[in-house]
Amino acid sequence: MDGSGAQGITISNVANSNAIRDCKVVVNSSGGTTSNGIYINAHSTLISHADIESGPGAGIYLDSSAHATTMDKPYLESNHVGLYLASGVIAPTVTGGTIQGNTTNISDNGSIGLNIQNAWPNSSTNTYNHVVWPNTDLFTVNGVQVPHNNRQPGDLSLIAWNYDPILGVNSTIAVNGTIYLLGIVLRYAQTITNLAAYLSVAATTATASENFLALVDSGGVIRGSTAAGAIDTATQSAGWLSHAMSAAYAAPAGRYWVACLFNAATPPTFARATGSNLGGVEAGNATAASFWVAVNGTGATALPGSFTMSSNTHTGAITACVGVS
C-alpha cells in the first residue's frame, strides 16, 4: 500500500462478520500518518496473525463502528501508533501478540469494554492485561469479590483520586503563591477533562486570574490546566473545587500530579488526611522527582511553562485531597 490516507485492508460499510487471517501488510513510508495497515469500521471482525511493521500510521485502526473486533496474536511493530481505538468502539479484544508504536503503543480514545490479555509492548518485560466487564454488578476472582465494597473514585464520578476524601478530617490553609503537587495514578489510559481539589474552607476575595489547577506528568510537562480566571469564583466556595481544563487530555497510564495554585485575600483551606510528617506517604528512598506530596514553586501568580520535578520539596507540602475526571 502507498500514498497518503492509504489503507492496506479495509472492512467497512456494514460489511459485518468477516475474518482476516495470516497476512502481512507492507506500508510505504510516503503514506504518512493518515495511512493504516488494517482499517475496520464494521461489526464482529476477526483479525488473526496479522503482521504490520514499520508503517507511518496505525497498524490497526478501529473506527467508531468497529464493535466486537477480536485481534488474535497481532504483530504490530514500529508503526506511528500500534493500535488505534476510536471513541465509542465497543468490546475490542486482543489476545496475545505484540503491540508497539513509535509514538504510542495503544491510543485509546474512549473505547468501551476493552479486553487485552497477554499482549507484549515490545519495550520491556511487561504485558498488557486490561479487562473491563461493563454492566457487571458482582463477580469474584479466586474467591475474592470484585469490585471491593470500599468506595472507589467512580462512586464520586471521578476517574482517580489520591485518596478517599472521607479521610480528610484535618485541614491546612494554603499559602498564596505556593504551587502544591499531589500525586495520583492512572492504571489504564484515560481521557482527563476535569481537575478537582477538596476545600474545607473557602477563599475570600480571590485575586483575579491567579488561581489554577493543572495536570502534570512525570516529566514535569503540564498536560492541561484551567484557564486564567476560570476557578477564581469557585475557590470562594467550600467543598469539591472541580473545573474543566482548557482542553481534555488523552492520558496514557502512569503517574501524574494535580498542581494547585491559589492567590486571594485569604486563600482556601485544604481538607487533608495526615499531618506534617510525610514519611509514611513516600516510598522508601523516594527521590524528589517522585514525591507524591510536594511543593514546586513559591510566590507564583501563574503556572510555569513546565516543572523541574527534581526540584520538588516537602517543605510546606500539604496532603490535600485531589481527583481527576
LUMPARO-763064 format. One record per residue: x, y, z of N, C-alpha, C in turn; residue in one letter. Coordinates in steps of 0.2 Angstrom, whole numbers, plus 5000, padded with zeros to 4 digits. Layout:
% LUMPARO-763064
XYZXYZXYZA...
This chain:
% LUMPARO-763064
500449945000500050005000500450065000M500250124997500650184996500150234996D500450294998500050364997499750385003G499650445004499350475010498650455010S498450435017497750405018497650335015G498150305013498050235010497950185016A497550135014497350085019497550015016Q497949975020498149915017497549865016G497149855021496549815021495949855024I495449865021494849905024494249855024T493949855030493249825031492749875034I492349895030491849955032491249945028S490749995029490150005026489749945027N489649925034489249875036489449805034V490049795032490249735030490449695036A489949665039490049635046490249565046N490549535051490649465052491149445047S491749475046492249455042492849435046N493349405042493949375045494549395041A495149415044495749425041496249385044I496549335040496949285043497649285040R498249275044498849265042499149305036D499149375037499349415032499849465034C500249495029500749545031500549605026K500549665030500349725026501049765026V501249785020501849825019501649895017V501849945021501650015021502250055018V502150085013502650135010502750195015N503350225016503350275021503050345018S502950345011502550405009501850405011S501550355014500850355016500750405021G501250425025501050475030500650445036G500550485041500250465047499550455046T499250475041498550455039498450385036T498950355035498850285032498850235037S498550175036498450125041498550055038N498850015042498849945039498249905038G497849905043497149875043496649925046I496149945042495649995044494949955045Y494649955051494049925052493449975054I492949975051492350015053491649975052N491749905054491149865054491149815060A490549785061490549745067490849675066H491049645072491249575073491749545068S492249585067492849565063493349525067T493649475064494149435067494849455063L495349475067496049485064496449435067I496749385063497149335066497849335063S498349345067499049335065499249385059H499049455060499149505056499849535057A500249545052500949565053500949635050D501049695054501049755051501649795054I502149805050502849835053503049895049E503349945053503650005050503250045046S502550045047502150095044502050165047G501950215044501950285047501350295051P500750265049500150275053499950225058G499350205059499150155064499250085061A499550035065499549965062498849945061G498449945066497749935066497349995068I496850015064496450075066495650045067Y495450045073494750035074494350095074L493850105069493450165069492850155074D492450205074491950215079491350155079S491350125073490850065072491149995072S491849995074492149935074492049895080A491449875082491249845088491349775087H491549745093491649675094492249645089A492749685088493349665084493749625089T493949565086494449525090495149515086T495649535090496349535087496749475090M496849425087497249365089497949375087D498449375092499149375091499349425085K499149485085499449535080500149545081P500549565076501249585077501249655074Y501249705078501149775076501849815079L502249825075502949855077503149915073E503349965076503650025073503250065068S502550055070502050105066502050165070N501750215068501650285071501250265078H500750235077500350205083500250135082V500350095087500250025086499550005085G499050015089498350005089497950065091L497550095086497150155087496450135088Y496150155094495450145096495050205096L494550215091494250275091493750285097A493450335098492950345103492350305102S492050275107491450235106491550165103G492150145102492150075100491950025105V491549975104491349935109491649865109I491849845114492149775115492649755111A493249795110493849765106494149725111P494449665108494849615112495449605108T496049595112496649575110496949525114V497149465111497349405114498049395112T498549405116499249395114499549445109G500149425106500349465101500849525104G501049565099501549625101501249685098T501249735102500949805100501449855102I501749885097502249935099502249985093Q502150055095502150105091502750155092G502950195087503450235088503250295093N502650315092502350375096501950345102T501550305101501050275106500950195104T500950155109500850085108500050075106N499650105111498950095111498650165112I498350195107497950255108497250245109S497050245115496350235117495950295118D495550315113495150375113494450375116N494350325120493650315123493350255121G493650195121493350135119492950115125S492450065124492050035129492149965130I492349935136492449865136493049835133G493649875134494249855131494449795135L494749735131494949675134495649655131N496149665135496849655132497149595137I497349545134497649485138498349465135Q498849475139499549455137499749475131N499649545129499949575123500649605126A501149605122501849625124501949695120W502149745124502349815121502949815118P503349765118504049765114504449815117N504449835123504849895126505049875133S504849825136505049805142504749725143S504849705149504649635151503849635153T503549695153502849705155502449685149N501849665151501249645146500649685148T500249695143499649725144499149675146Y498749685152498249645154497749695157N497249715153496749765154496049735153H495649715157495049685156494449735159V493949745156493449785158492749745157V492449735162491749695161491249755163W490949785158490449835159489749805161P489349845164488749815167488749755171N489249745175489349695179489349715187T488849695190488749715197489249685202D489349615201489749575206489949515203L490649505204490949445202491549425206F491849375206492349355211492949335206T493549345209494149315206494549285211V494649215210494949175216494649185222N493949185222493549195228493549265231G493849305228493849375231493349425227V492949455231492449495227492749555224Q492549565218492749625214492149655210V492049725211492549765215492449765222P492849785226492849785233492249825236H492049815242491549855245491749925247N492449945247492550015249492450055243N492450125245492250175240492850175235R492650195229493050195223492950265220Q493450295217493350365214492750365209P492550315206491950315202491350335206G491350315212490750325216490650405217D491150445216491050515216491150545209L491050505204491150525197491850555195S492350525199493050535197493350475193L493850495190494250435187494750415192I495050455195495550445200495650495205A495850475211495950525217496650505220W496950545224497550525228497350485234N496750495237496450455242495650485243Y495350445247494650455248494550515252D494150565250494050625254493750625260P493450565262493150555268493750555274I494350535271494850535276495150605278L494950655274495150725275494850755281G495050735287494750755293495150815296V495750835293496150885296496150945290N496450995292496451055287497051095288S497251125282497851175282497651225277T497751285279497651345274498251345269I498051355263498551365258498951425259A499551435256499951495256499951525249V499751585249499751625242500351615238N500251595232500851595228501251525228G501051485232501451415233501051365228T501451335224501151285220501251215223I500651185224500651115228500551065222Y500951015223500950955218500650895222L500150865220499850805223499850745218L500150695220500250635215499550595215G499450565209498950515208499150465203I498850415202499050355197498450345193V498550335186498150315181498350245179L497950195181498150125180498150105173R497650135169497550125162497450195159Y497550195152497450265149496750285150A496750355151496050385152496050455149Q495550475147495450545144495250595150T495650635152495550685158495250745155I494750765158494350835156494350885162T494250855168494250905174494750885179N494950935183495350935189494950955195L495150925201494750945207495250945213A495050985218495350985224494850995230A494950965235494450975240494651025245Y494151075246494251135251493851135257L494151135263493651135269493451205270S493851255269493651325270493751365263V493251405262493351445255493851505256A494051525250494451585250494051645250A494351695252493951765252494351805247T493951845242494251895238494851865234T494651815229495151785225495551845221A496151835220496551885216496351865208T496151905204495951895198496451855193A496351805190496751765186497451745189S497451735195498051705198497951635202E497351605200497251545203497151485198N497451425199497451375194497551305196F497251265193497351185193497651165187L498151115187498451095182498651015182A498650985177498850915177499550905174L500050875178500750875177500950805176V501350785171501550715170502250705174D502550645174503150635177503750665175S503750695169504250735166504250805168G503650825171503550895173503250935168G502950905162502550935157501850945159V501651005158500951025160500550995154I500050945156499650915150498950955150R498850995154498251035154498151075160G497751125160497651175165496951205164S496751235170496151285170496451345167T495951385163496151445160496251495166A496551555164496651605169495951635170A495851645177495151665179494651615180G494751555177494151505177493951485184A494451475189494251455195494251505201I494351575199494351625204493751625208D493151615205492451615209492451555213T492651495210492551435213492951425219A493551455220493951455226493551485232T493051525231492751555236492051515239Q492151455237491551405240491951345243S491751325248492051265251491751195248A492151145248491951085245492351065239G492151025235492551005229492551065224W493151085223493351135218493451095212L493051095207493151055201492951095195S493451095190493351135184493751095178H493451115172493751085166494351115164A494851075162495451105159495251145152M495751185150495551215144495451165138S495851115138495751055133495850995137A495450945135495450875138496150845135A496350795139497050765138496950685138Y497150655133497150585132497750555136A497650535142498250525146498450445146A499050435144499250365145499250345152P499250275154499350255160500050285163A500050295170500650315173500450365179G501050395181500950435187500850515185R500450545188500350615187500250655193Y500250725193500150765199499650815197W499250835202498750885201499150945205V499251005201499551065204499051105206A499051135211498651185214498951255216C498751305213499051375215498451425216L498551455222497951505224498251565226F497951625225498051685227497451725229N497351745235496751785237496951825244A496451865245496551905252496651855257A496251805257496351745262496251685257T496851645256496751585252496351535255P496151485251495751425253496151385258P495751345262496051295266495951225263T496451185263496351115260496151065266F495651025264495550965268496150915267A496350885273496950845272496850785277R497250735276497250675280497850675285A498450665283498950655288499250725290T499650725295499950785297500550805294G501050845297501550865293502150815292S502050755295502550705294502450665288N502850675283502650645276503050575275L503350555280503750495280503350435277G502750435280502350375278502050375271G502050435268501750455262502150425256V502850435257503350425251503550355252E503750325246504050255246504750265249A505050205251505750205254506250235249G506650275251507150305246506950345240N506350375241506050415236506450475234A506550485228506850545226506350605225T506650665225506250725225505750725219A505950695213505550695207504950655208A505050605213504450555213504050565220S504150625223503750635229503050645227F502650605231501850605230501550675232W501850705237501650765240502250815240V502150875237502750915236502450985235A502951035236502951105234503451115228V503251145223503651165217503551235215N503851275219503751345217503351385223G503651445224503351495229503251565225T502851605228502751675225502551675218G502151625216501951625209501251655208A501151685203500551715201500251685195T500651635192500451595186500851535186A500551485182500951425181501551435177L502051395178502651395174502551365168P503051365163502951335157503051255158G503451235163503451165164503751165171S503851105174504051095181504751055181F505251075184505851035186505650985192T505550925190505250885196505750865201M506450875199506950865204506950915209S506650975208506551025212506051025217S505650965217505150955222505350965229N505050985234505250985241504650975245T504750945251504250935256504150995260H504551045260504451105264503851135262T503351145267502751175265502251135262G502351075261501951025257501251015261A500751005258500050985262499750925258I499550875262499250815260498550825258T498450875253497750895251497450835247A496850835246496450785243496250815236C496450775231496350795224496050735220V495750755214495550705209495550725202G495350685198495350695191494650665188V494350695183493850665180493750675172S
